[in-house]
Amino acid sequence: MNPSAMTSPALDRGALSDFRALAGRIDGNGPRYTSYPTADRFRNGPDLSLYHDALEACRADAPAPLSLYLHIPFCENICYYCGCNKIITRDHGRSARYVSYLGREMALVAGRLGARRQVLQSHWGGGTPTFLNPEEMRRVMALLNAHFTLAADGEHSIEIDPRRVDQARMALLAELGFNRVSLGVQDFDPEVQQAIHRIQPYEETRAVVDAARALGFRSVSLDLIYGLPHQTAARFGRTIEQVLALRPDRLSVYSYAHLPHVFKPQRRIDENALPAAGEKLDILVSTIERLTAEGYVYIGMDHFALPDDDLAVAQREGRLQRNFQGYSTHAGYDQVGLGISAIGAIAGRYVQNARTLDEYYGALDQGRLPLARGVAMTADDHLRREIIGDLMCNGVLDIAAIGTRHGIDFNQTFAAELAELDRLSADGLVRCEPGHITVTPLGRLLVRRVAMVFDRYLRDDAARPVDNGARAANDGAQPIRIVPRYSRVV
């Protein structure tokens, strides 16, 4: 494999110009491919054997390290744009009970895994994980350390709301072992903040970033959203300048998808204030131009990183991967999900927990794991996941290597896919050469469209009617014309 295909530090103006022209005529729904099969393909039902078999298979693979995702659903205030699985409350007594049940789930999972497993990558998401008070955070970390071994040299990250932390809380996070923080920003423009019900002054965010630097956190990441009410390329550009002054190690620039029929809080957003499609595209292109001009590497999808960040290094070395947190340097390990709606990827099975507190508590009260749905991967799923991962992460598909590893004749197995790639090649998204498929700089901007070629489920859907409105409501699908919508993994 040639790992240099997706490693250029800046996208050239030609690619961005072509993207602007091409994006206007490419339309449809496409997954983010944080998993394959995507989350909308998981099957409902409390078939605990799926999770039990997965954990038993993972147990047999000991002492391989794990990844771990922990979901804290509580938020004090509602942000109108948000599509995450969350619970809006100011009653902090509710989190005390939740912490207790997290401990029960950890015990059940760890019991089936057997010997204490090392966790090389952990992430607390939400909701707002810092909704937990300091003692609750200490309790959760103590429970994790009782059942797992969090590697001292691993990546341990947490999402934080800059409006809900101070210097003392940042010091606590460092003390607990977190070495990476992700801060929600969305936009610094006061009118935009008012429209989305999230008032967050720049100085407040800067104080948290400065604290993270002073405390020695290895990475600071900021989340932005474009396509929100009152945004224009010029106004969002001012936010980008303020972000650049903070110089975060990583940036995620998500696209907002307005789905008020799915996410009720979005009904409070004035649709007339949303930027038109052309303006939204201008925001995206100008943002990419500005960030790459300042030295940020366009990792792909909605991710940017400084050249010395682990993501950028992994991309240069051809070992970048994807999991439910997006691009990752440690996605190849089994991932345990804890808390409501959390997703695990274990031994070729995907499993997702119940989405409500009542269902979650009810299952654990019965002494069983709170599984709501999942799917066991087939041999074809494994093959296509590898192909999609190579294209999205490293930009090169080694046809001979894939064929050898999976015992297939690639050209014969994927004849229909190669014919479709020829059409994308004519659009300049890929180069199809003997033995390799390479994603071009333009293709990097529409890499989901390239990956979709190898999605058998989408191909099967095309043969029968499908409710695109319902599919768009799932975690895995959203319009690809303006890149992805804002969403977490849950």
Buried (B, 14 or more C-beta within 10 A) or exposed (E): BEBBBBBBEBBEEEBBEBBBEBBEEBEEBBBBBBBBBBBBBBEEEBBBEBBBBBBBBBBEBBEEBBBBBBBBBBBBEBBBBBBBBBBBBEEEEBBBEBBBBBBBBBBBBBEBBBEBBBBBBBBBBBBBBBBBBBEBBBBBBEBBBEBBBBBEEBBBBBBBBBBBBEEEBBEBBBEBBBBBBBBBBBBBBEEBBEBBBBEBEBEEBBBBBBBBEEBEBBBBBBBBBBBBBBBBBEBBBEBBEBBBEBEBBBBBBBBBBBBEEBBEBBEEBEEEEBBEBEBBBBBBBBBBBBBBEBEBBBBBBBBBBBEEBBBBBBBBEBBBBBBBBBBBBBBBBBBBBBBBBBBBBBBBBBBBBBBBBEBBBEBBEEEBBBBBBBBBBEEEBBBBBBBBBBBBBBBBBBBEBBBEEBEBEBEEBBEEBBEBBEEBBEBBBBBBEEEBBBBBBBBBBBBBBBBBBBBBBBBEBEEEEEEEEEBBBBBBBBBBBBBBBBBBBB
